[in-house]
Amino acid sequence: MRRSGGKASVLPGRVAATTLCGVALLALAAGAQNGSPTGSIEFVARVAPSGARPEPMREMTFYLLRKSLADIQKEVEETETKPDLNQFIAGLEVSKKLKAWMKTQRTVSLAGSDFVRRLKPADVLNVPEFYDAYLKRNAGQADIVFPAPKYRERDRERNPEKYERQRQEYREALRKYMENNPQSIDGIEASFEEINPGPLWAQKESESRRRMRTHAVELAQTRYLAAKTDTDLDGRGLLAGLLPGTYWLGTLDTEAVAGDTRLRWDAPVKVQAGQTARVELSNLNRAR
């Protein structure tokens, strides 16, 4: 049978403690030294694949914590420095208006259906990148009657009033066209494939979550660890010599796997002096 950390409890047939893991043994010694009565936990861990009978989680290391892993993760999240979206946006080489749109929408993704759904006619007209992509997507298509500009670049200096009036008329025509043909915005994301900062931001967030998860697991195994043990071939385990209180039993970041089912536990257990708490870990009380 596999060992992890201290010695594992072996419980053939009926649940019977043969050994305690190193951490649990220390807890027992501390309790005895203080004259404090202790309790214990007997547990069995089984996972049911889809449409099949539950399978015992054999020779798997289980950790007993003084704080739930979920709460430890929250503790880490409150202290760790997370990627700053506004700072990330400020460093992008895009127009100021696109940066303002990203900050307002709280997103930097320029791809997918969610991005397109966010776009309103005013956004397309106001943000230079969206405006150029929209014209590229629609202007010149033979199968649609798309507004055509009347203003000419040569009038910008020769007749600026005429130029600005016709430019505004064209923008108004585009706005009405988008309102009447909202599907005309679909597909403009194709113009942003090379400049879309969404994947880079997603990578930064993923790396941050991974660091926080690693830190949380490290804290669980040091600051908040009460005991640990390995299950036997029937998926059973024993943790003894525990001071009274509430603990959380689970596998940290290791998944219990049976067929197509993968899960973890972070189950609360109340230990009372002189008593044995019995716990069944299954699909029903998996960590969410």
C-alpha positions as CSV (number, residue, x, y, z in Angstrom):
1,M,0.0,0.0,0.0
2,R,1.2,3.5,-0.8
3,R,2.4,5.8,1.9
4,S,2.3,9.6,1.9
5,G,3.7,11.7,4.7
6,G,3.4,9.7,8.0
7,K,2.3,6.0,8.3
8,A,-1.1,5.1,7.0
9,S,-3.9,3.4,8.8
10,V,-4.7,-0.1,7.6
11,L,-8.3,-1.2,8.1
12,P,-9.0,-4.6,6.6
13,G,-12.7,-5.7,6.8
14,R,-14.1,-3.8,9.8
15,V,-12.7,-0.4,10.6
16,A,-9.8,-1.1,13.0
17,A,-6.8,1.2,13.5
18,T,-3.4,-0.5,13.2
19,T,-1.2,2.5,12.9
20,L,-1.6,6.3,13.0
21,C,0.1,8.8,10.7
22,G,2.9,10.9,12.2
23,V,0.8,14.0,12.5
24,A,-2.1,12.3,14.2
25,L,0.4,10.6,16.6
26,L,1.7,14.0,17.6
27,A,-1.8,15.2,18.2
28,L,-2.4,12.2,20.5
29,A,0.8,12.9,22.4
30,A,-0.2,16.5,22.9
31,G,-3.6,15.6,24.1
32,A,-2.3,13.1,26.5
33,Q,0.3,15.5,27.8
34,N,-2.4,18.1,28.5
35,G,-4.7,15.5,30.1
36,S,-7.3,16.4,27.4
37,P,-9.6,13.6,26.2
38,T,-9.4,13.0,22.4
39,G,-11.6,11.6,19.7
40,S,-11.1,10.0,16.3
41,I,-12.5,9.8,12.8
42,E,-13.3,6.7,10.8
43,F,-14.0,7.3,7.2
44,V,-14.6,5.6,3.9
45,A,-14.2,7.2,0.5
46,R,-16.0,6.0,-2.6
47,V,-16.6,7.5,-6.0
48,A,-19.3,6.4,-8.4
49,P,-18.7,6.6,-12.2
50,S,-21.7,7.4,-14.4
51,G,-24.0,4.4,-14.4
52,A,-21.8,2.2,-12.3
53,R,-21.3,1.1,-8.7
54,P,-19.2,3.2,-6.4
55,E,-15.5,2.3,-6.3
56,P,-13.3,2.6,-3.1
57,M,-10.5,5.2,-3.3
58,R,-7.6,2.9,-2.4
59,E,-4.2,4.0,-0.9
60,M,-5.1,7.7,-1.3
61,T,-3.8,10.3,1.1
62,F,-6.4,12.3,3.0
63,Y,-5.7,15.5,5.0
64,L,-7.5,16.7,8.1
65,L,-7.4,20.5,8.3
66,R,-8.3,22.9,11.1
67,K,-9.8,25.2,8.4
68,S,-11.6,24.4,5.2
69,L,-9.6,24.5,2.0
70,A,-12.2,26.8,0.5
71,D,-11.6,29.3,3.4
72,I,-7.9,28.9,3.1
73,Q,-8.2,29.8,-0.6
74,K,-10.2,32.9,0.3
75,E,-7.5,33.9,2.8
76,V,-4.9,33.6,0.1
77,E,-7.0,35.6,-2.4
78,E,-7.3,38.4,0.1
79,T,-3.5,38.7,0.6
80,E,-2.1,37.8,-2.9
81,T,-1.6,40.5,-5.5
82,K,-3.9,39.9,-8.5
83,P,-3.3,41.1,-12.0
84,D,-4.6,44.7,-12.4
85,L,-7.0,44.9,-15.4
86,N,-6.8,48.7,-15.6
87,Q,-3.0,48.6,-15.5
88,F,-3.0,45.9,-18.2
89,I,-5.3,48.0,-20.4
90,A,-3.1,51.1,-19.9
91,G,-0.2,49.2,-21.4
92,L,-2.0,48.1,-24.6
93,E,-1.1,49.7,-27.9
94,V,-4.7,50.6,-28.9
95,S,-6.6,53.9,-29.2
96,K,-7.6,55.8,-26.1
97,K,-11.3,55.2,-27.0
98,L,-10.8,51.5,-27.2
99,K,-9.1,51.5,-23.8
100,A,-12.0,53.5,-22.3
101,W,-14.4,51.0,-23.8
102,M,-12.4,48.1,-22.2
103,K,-12.4,49.7,-18.8
104,T,-16.1,50.4,-19.0
105,Q,-16.9,46.9,-20.1
106,R,-14.3,45.3,-17.7
107,T,-13.1,43.1,-20.5
108,V,-10.2,43.0,-23.0
109,S,-11.5,40.2,-25.1
110,L,-12.1,41.1,-28.8
111,A,-13.4,37.7,-29.9
112,G,-16.4,35.5,-29.6
113,S,-20.1,35.9,-29.4
114,D,-19.9,37.6,-26.0
115,F,-17.8,40.4,-27.5
116,V,-20.1,40.9,-30.4
117,R,-23.2,41.0,-28.1
118,R,-21.5,43.8,-26.1
119,L,-21.2,46.1,-29.1
120,K,-23.8,48.8,-29.6
121,P,-24.0,51.1,-32.6
122,A,-22.6,53.9,-30.5
123,D,-19.5,51.8,-29.7
124,V,-18.9,51.0,-33.3
125,L,-19.1,54.7,-34.3
126,N,-17.0,55.9,-31.4
127,V,-14.1,53.5,-31.2
128,P,-11.8,53.8,-34.3
129,E,-10.9,50.1,-34.3
130,F,-14.5,49.0,-34.3
131,Y,-15.5,51.6,-36.9
132,D,-12.7,50.5,-39.3
133,A,-13.5,46.8,-38.8
134,Y,-17.2,47.5,-39.4
135,L,-16.6,49.3,-42.7
136,K,-14.2,46.5,-43.8
137,R,-16.8,43.9,-42.9
138,N,-19.7,45.6,-44.8
139,A,-18.6,48.2,-47.3
140,G,-18.4,47.0,-50.9
141,Q,-20.6,43.9,-50.5
142,A,-22.7,43.5,-53.6
143,D,-25.6,41.7,-51.9
144,I,-26.5,44.5,-49.5
145,V,-27.4,48.2,-49.8
146,F,-24.9,49.7,-47.5
147,P,-24.7,53.5,-46.9
148,A,-22.1,55.3,-49.0
149,P,-20.2,58.4,-47.8
150,K,-20.8,61.6,-49.7
151,Y,-18.0,63.6,-48.1
152,R,-14.6,63.8,-49.9
153,E,-11.2,64.1,-48.3
154,R,-10.3,67.1,-50.4
155,D,-13.1,69.0,-48.8
156,R,-11.5,68.6,-45.3
157,E,-9.4,71.8,-46.0
158,R,-11.2,73.4,-49.0
159,N,-14.7,73.3,-47.4
160,P,-14.5,72.1,-43.8
161,E,-18.1,72.9,-42.9
162,K,-19.4,70.8,-45.9
163,Y,-17.0,68.0,-45.0
164,E,-18.0,67.9,-41.4
165,R,-21.7,68.1,-42.2
166,Q,-21.6,65.2,-44.7
167,R,-19.4,63.2,-42.4
168,Q,-21.9,63.5,-39.6
169,E,-24.7,62.6,-42.0
170,Y,-22.8,59.5,-43.0
171,R,-22.3,58.5,-39.4
172,E,-26.0,59.0,-38.7
173,A,-26.8,56.8,-41.8
174,L,-24.5,54.1,-40.4
175,R,-26.2,54.3,-37.0
176,K,-29.6,53.8,-38.5
177,Y,-28.4,50.9,-40.6
178,M,-26.9,49.1,-37.6
179,E,-30.1,49.6,-35.7
180,N,-32.1,48.1,-38.5
181,N,-29.5,45.5,-39.3
182,P,-27.9,44.4,-36.1
183,Q,-26.5,41.3,-37.8
184,S,-24.2,43.6,-39.8
185,I,-22.0,43.8,-36.7
186,D,-21.4,40.0,-36.7
187,G,-18.0,39.0,-38.0
188,I,-16.1,42.2,-37.2
189,E,-14.1,40.3,-34.6
190,A,-12.2,38.7,-37.5
191,S,-10.2,42.0,-37.8
192,F,-8.9,41.7,-34.3
193,E,-7.3,38.2,-34.4
194,E,-3.8,39.6,-34.4
195,I,-4.3,42.4,-31.8
196,N,-6.8,40.7,-29.5
197,P,-5.3,41.0,-25.9
198,G,-7.9,38.6,-24.5
199,P,-5.7,35.5,-24.6
200,L,-2.7,37.2,-22.9
201,W,-5.0,38.5,-20.1
202,A,-6.5,35.0,-19.7
203,Q,-3.0,33.6,-19.3
204,K,-2.1,36.1,-16.6
205,E,-5.3,35.3,-14.7
206,S,-4.7,31.6,-15.0
207,E,-1.1,31.9,-13.7
208,S,-2.4,34.0,-10.8
209,R,-5.0,31.4,-9.9
210,R,-2.4,28.6,-10.1
211,R,-0.1,30.5,-7.8
212,M,-2.8,31.1,-5.3
213,R,-4.0,27.5,-5.4
214,T,-0.4,26.3,-4.8
215,H,0.0,28.7,-1.9
216,A,-3.3,27.6,-0.4
217,V,-2.3,23.9,-0.6
218,E,1.1,24.8,1.1
219,L,-0.7,26.6,3.9
220,A,-3.1,23.6,4.3
221,Q,-0.2,21.2,4.7
222,T,1.6,23.4,7.2
223,R,-0.3,26.0,9.2
224,Y,-3.7,24.2,9.2
225,L,-2.8,20.5,9.1
226,A,-4.1,18.5,12.0
227,A,-3.4,14.9,10.7
228,K,-3.2,12.9,7.6
229,T,-3.4,9.2,6.6
230,D,-3.7,6.9,3.6
231,T,-6.8,4.8,2.9
232,D,-6.6,1.0,2.8
233,L,-7.7,-1.3,-0.1
234,D,-11.3,-0.8,0.9
235,G,-11.0,3.0,0.8
236,R,-11.2,3.2,4.6
237,G,-9.1,5.3,6.9
238,L,-8.6,6.3,10.6
239,L,-7.5,9.4,12.2
240,A,-7.1,9.2,16.0
241,G,-5.8,11.2,18.9
242,L,-7.7,14.3,17.8
243,L,-8.6,17.2,20.1
244,P,-12.3,18.0,20.1
245,G,-13.4,20.6,17.5
246,T,-14.4,21.0,13.9
247,Y,-12.1,19.8,11.1
248,W,-12.3,19.4,7.4
249,L,-11.4,16.2,5.6
250,G,-10.3,16.1,2.0
251,T,-7.6,15.4,-0.6
252,L,-6.4,19.0,-1.2
253,D,-5.6,19.4,-4.9
254,T,-5.5,15.6,-5.7
255,E,-8.6,14.4,-7.5
256,A,-10.3,11.1,-6.7
257,V,-11.0,9.4,-10.0
258,A,-13.3,6.6,-11.0
259,G,-14.2,6.2,-14.7
260,D,-15.5,9.5,-16.0
261,T,-15.9,11.0,-12.5
262,R,-13.3,13.3,-11.0
263,L,-13.9,15.0,-7.6
264,R,-12.4,16.3,-4.4
265,W,-13.6,16.6,-0.9
266,D,-13.5,19.4,1.7
267,A,-16.0,17.8,4.2
268,P,-16.6,19.2,7.7
269,V,-16.3,16.7,10.6
270,K,-17.0,17.4,14.2
271,V,-14.8,15.5,16.7
272,Q,-16.0,15.0,20.3
273,A,-14.0,13.9,23.2
274,G,-14.0,10.1,23.7
275,Q,-16.1,9.5,20.6
276,T,-15.5,8.3,17.0
277,A,-17.0,10.4,14.2
278,R,-17.9,8.2,11.2
279,V,-17.9,9.8,7.7
280,E,-18.8,8.5,4.3
281,L,-17.2,10.5,1.4
282,S,-19.0,10.1,-1.9
283,N,-20.2,12.0,-4.9
284,L,-22.9,13.6,-2.8
285,N,-20.6,15.5,-0.5
286,R,-17.9,16.4,-3.0
287,A,-16.4,19.9,-2.9
288,R,-18.0,22.3,-5.2
